[in-house]
């Protein structure tokens, strides 16, 4: 990691032709524009980019929702976006990790934070034109940010600060999982049936069952020579319900499931059992007595323990640098959220019997498929296991 559907004639979420066949046009436009930009992109008397990357993402989505047995929405759409990274300056100090609002609405309307929409048509000339415009706008913003960043750091010591970027060996990889194919009419019936189960629990005031699927295809390349293609299918099931206690206290709960294929979701019978369990939990909560005051430990287990650990502990292990800004109020705000583990390297942060490992190379653990599995990160760097916390005993 670096610092720093077509229409439903056949009712499936899949392009008329495989996305891999589009690489010749889209990737060629990306490569040619990248080559031109890294060689020729420069405003007079100003610095050239020392690094450029393009990430084009094709997404195909389908989703259905139902409430109390009635279909609420059923839709599908396609999109194509590009993410552009332009770095000016040097590996030690460049334009990144800097925050300054940009009120130039003429440029922000087309390119926001290096992202822009691309045509869905595989038109080489139009793709080149749109990528060129987005690169030009991103480059000009990078020059402006670098100038402001240097000014903001003029009277500050940078001793001990890590570089803004690192050099990595070029890598070329590909990840191609089978796309998700959805019978949308069947999903509509499933959403109706499952959401209709909430009718059996009058205590539930509002509820909804959602099913969605996405086929994401990413093409990436950068000026250091790294490139990859990655097809990532995903599928989601969400059942949400809410009510209120007799004293008016709002109560809500949900069931959320995620997978990379239809086979990763439970059977319809299992989903129905989970929906009934959700409704039952809300009914019990509504009838439960209130606890006026309590001061003591709270124990969490199963999914709740994992979520508590993920939300409260793991964010402190992220290597997020404090951003630089030319606005004093924003800098003071940033300082309020300093990582509590900055000075804890080598110190105990968990009980001695616990260790923490980040390992995106694991596809499954204990028979459960893991959503974070990937061969490379978003910058094309091959993933690897990293020991974050090692037990002291």
N, C-alpha and C positions, 0 to 999 in steps of 0.2 A: 504493500500500500504506500502511496506517496503522501508526503506531508502536504501539506496543503489541502364488407361481406355482401360481400355482395348480398343482394336481396334473397329473401327466404324461400325461393322456389324449391330448394331441397332442404331448407330448415337446418343448415349446419353453419357453424362458425369456422369458415375456412375460405381462403381466397380462391378465386377461380383458377389461378395458376400458383404453384408453390412460390413462396417468397424467395427461396434460394435462387430461382431462375431470374430474379430481378437484380441480382448482384452486379451483373455485367454493366448495367446502365447506372444504377445508383452509386455503386462503389467506384466506377470509373469517373463519374462526375466529382466524387469526393477526392479521389487521388489527384485528378488533374487540377482541381482548384487548390488543393493543399500545396501541390508542387509550385503552382504559380504564386501563391501567397507567400510561402516561405522564401522565395527568391526575389519577388518584386514588391511586396507590400511594404511601403515606407513613405511616410510624409517627409517633405523636405526638411533637412537639418534635425530630424527627430529619429529616435531609435527604431530599428527593425525588430520584429518579433524574434525571440530566440527559440520559441516553442509554440506550436499550434496543434490542436487536436480537433477532430470532428467525430461526433457521435450521432448517427441517424437512427431513430427508433420508429419502426412501423408497429402500430397496435391495432388489433381487431378485437372488439369487445361485444359481448352479448349479455343481457341481463333481464331478469323478470322479477316482479314483486307482486305479492298478494297480501290482503288483509282480511281476516275473518271469512276466508273462502272466496273473496272477490279479487279478480286481477286488477292491480293498480297500474302497472306499467310493464311493457315488453318492448325492448329496443335492441338495436345493434348499430355499430358505427365503426368507421376506420379513421385513423389519423396517422400523420407522418410529421415528426418533429426532429429538429437538429439542435444539438447542444455544442456550442463552440467555446473552446478555451484558447485564449491568446495571451501569452506571457511576454512582457517586454521588461528589459532590465538585465538581470543576471540570475543565476541559480541562487546566489546568496541573498539578493534583494530584488524582488520584482513587484508587479502591481497587485498581486493577490493578497488575501488576508487583510483587505482594507475596506472600510465601509464609509461611503459618502453618498447621500441621496442625489439622484440625477433627476432634475426637473425639466429636462429637454424632452417634452412629450412627443415631438416629431420622430425622434429615434426610438423612444421607448415603446411607441405604438407597434413597431415592427419587430424589434429585438429587445427582449427583456432578460437581463442577467445571462446573456450569451445564448438564449434559446429563441428559436423562431419556427414558424410553421412552414412546411414544405409542401409542394404539390404532390398529390397522390399519383399523378401520371408519371410514367417513366420516360419523361421528356428530358433528354440529356442537356440541351441548351437552356431550358427553363430551370432545371436543377442547378446548373452552373451559375446562372444569373442570381438565383435566390441565395445560394451559398456565398457568392461573392458579396452581395449586399450585406448579409448578416455578418460576415467576417470583417468587412470594412467598419461597420458600426461597433463591433466588439473591440477591434483594434484601437479605434479612436477613444473609446471609453477606457481601455487599458492604459493608454498614454496619459490620459487625464488623471487616472487613479495613481499611477506611478509618481507623477509630479506632486500630487497632494500628499502621498505617503512619505516621500522624501522630505517634504516640508514639515510634516507632522513629527518626523523622527530626527529633525535637524539637531535639536538640543537634548536628545536622549541617547544614552549609551546602548549599543547593540552587542556588547561583549557577552559571550555565552549564549547568544541567541542561535538556534539552529537555522540552517538555510531555508529559504522559502520553497525550494524544490530540490529534488535529488535526481541524479543520473541513474538510469536503469538500463539493463541490457535489453535490446529489442526482442520481442516475443510475438509469435503468430500462433493463434489458437482458434479452435472452433468448437462450439457446443450446440448440438442440434437434437433437442428432445421432440418427440412426436407432438404435433399440434392437437389441441383439444377440439373435438367435434361435438357439437351440441344439437340435439333435436329440440328446438325451441318450443314447439307445440307440446312435447312431452314435459318439458320443464314448467310450462305454464300450468299444466294439469297438476304437476307435483306441488307447485307453490300454492295453488288453490286448496288442494287436499290438506297439506300440512298447516296452512294458516287457518283452515276451517276448524282444526282441533281446538283452537282457543275459544270457540263458541261453547265448548263444554265446561268452561270455567268462567262463570259470570263475574268473578272478582277481577278479571283482567279488563281494563278499560280500553287500552290501545295495544295493538300488536301488528307485526309485519314479518313476513318471511321473504328473504331475498336470496336469489341464486345468480351468480355472475361468473363469467369466464373470459379470459383474455389470452390471446396469442401475441406475444411480443417478440419482435425480431430486431436485433440491434447490430449495426455495422459500426465499427470503430477503427480509426487509424490516427496516428500522430506523426509529427515530423521527426521523431527519433527512430521511426521504423517499426513500431509496434502496431499490430492490427489484430482484430478478431471479429468473428460473427457469432452471435448467440441467439438461439431461439428458446424462449422461456414461456411455456404455457402455464397457466394458473387457473384455479377454480376455487370459488368461495361460496360458503353457505352461512347465512346469518339469520337467526330468529331472535326477534326482540319483542319484549312485552313490558307493559307498565301498568301500575295501578296506584292507589293511595290508601294509607291506613285510615282508620276511623277518625283519628285526630288530624287528618289532612297531610301527614307526612308522605311525600312522593316516594314510590318504590319502583324500581325497574331492574331488569336482569336480561341476559342475552346468552345465546349459544352461537359461537363462531367457529367454523371449521375451514381449513385451507388445505389444498392439495395441488399437485401438478398434473393430475389426470382424473377422469371420472372414477377410476378404480380406487382412488385415494379417499373418496367420500364413502361414508357408511351406506348401508342399504336403506331403502325407503322405510322399512319397518323400524330400523334403528333410529333414523331421523325422527320418525313419529314418536318414538319412545322419549327422545330427548326433548321434543317440543312439549309433550305431556309433563315431563319432569320440570321443565321451566315453568309451566303454568302452575304446577303443584307447589314449587318453591315460593312463588309470589303469593299464592293463597295462604301458605303457612306464615310468611312474613307479615301479611296483612293482619293475621289473627294473633301474632306474637305480642307478648307484653313488652313494654318499654323499659329500658334500663336507665335510671335517672343519672347516676354518677358511677364512674368506674375509673380506678387508677391502678394500673398493673400491666403485666405482659399480655400480648395478644399472639396466639399461636396460629400459624397458617400451614396448610398441608395441601398435597396434590397440586392441581393447576394453580391454585391461589398462591402457594408458596413460590412456584416458579415465576409467576407474574410479579409478585412482590419483589423478588430478587432482581428481575429484569428492570423494573421501573425505578427502584430505589438505589440499587447498587451499581449495576452495569454502566449507566451513563457516566459515572465517575472514572471509568477505565478507558474512556475514549480519549484519543490523543488530539483534542481540539485546542488549537492555539488561541490565545486572546487576540481579538482583532484590533487593528490600528484604525483610528478615525481622526478626522480633523475637527470633530465636534466634541467639545469638552463634556457636555451632558451625556452623550452616548458612551464616552470613555469611562465616565464614572459608573454608568449602568453596567458596563462590561466587567468592571472590577468587582462588582458585587457578586458575580457568579464565578469566582475563581474556583478551580477544581480542588476539593478538599484533600485529594490524594497527591497533589504536586510534591509535597514534602514527605510522602509516606513510602518512598521506594526503600525496600529493605525492612520496613516496619510491619507490624501485625495489623491487618485490617479485617480479618475474619477469624473465626475459631480455628484452632490448630488442625482440626480434622478435615478442613475444607480446602480444596484447591480449585482454581478457575482456569480453564483452557479455552481459547478461541480457535476452533478448528473447522473452517468452512470446507475442508476436503472430505468431511464425513457426509455421506448421502443419507445414512440412517443410523439410529442408535436405539438399542433395545427393541428392535423390530418396528420402530416408528420412523417414518421418513421425515427428514429435516428440511425445513423451508429455506435455510440459509446456505444450502450446499451450492458451491460454484467452483469452477476450475480456475477462474481468474477474476480479479476485482474489476471495477468499472473502468479502470485505467489500463486494463490489459495485462496487469502484473500477475503472474501465477500465484495462487493462494497457497498458504502454508499454515501449519499449526503454530500457535504462539501461546506460550505459558504466561498468563497474566498474574496469577496469584498462586504461590506455592506454599503448602502448609509448612509450619515451622517444626513440627514434630516428626 
